[in-house]
Amino acid sequence: VQLQASGGGLVQAGGSLRLSCAASRTIHSSLVMGWYRQAPGKQREFVASIRSGRDPNYADSVQGRFIISRDNAKNTLYLQMNSLQPDDTAVYYCKLNYQSVNYWGQGTMVTVSS
C-alpha cells in the first residue's frame, strides 16, 4: 500500500488547511488510519485517527480544531485543520495499520506564521 499526502503549505495563524492522503488501493473502513506530525527537532507525535464504528481520536492539542475524516469510495483520508497556530508547524504524515504493518505517507509540510 502506498500513501500520498498532500495539502500542506504556508498559512497565517488562525487560518485553515485541509490535508489529504490518497491510498493506492482500497482500504477497508475497519482499518485504522491516522495523522501524525513531526515538528523540527521533536519526535513524531499522534494527531488523530479514525476507523468505522468508533468515534475519532484526537490529541488534546488539536481537539476542537482539527477534524479527521475519510472517503472510502475515494480511498482518501482527510484532516481539516482550523484555527491553526504556530505550534502546529510540522511535517504531517498519514498512517495506515494493516496486518500489523504500519504504512506511512511521505509527509506534507505545514507552516503557520504568527
Buried (B, 14 or more C-beta within 10 A) or exposed (E): EEBBBBBBEEBEEEBEBEBBBBBEEEBEEEBBBBBBBBBEEEEBEBBBBBBEEEEBBBBEBBEEBBBBEBEEEEBBBBBBBBEBBEEBBBBBBBBBBBEEEEBBBEBBEBBBEE
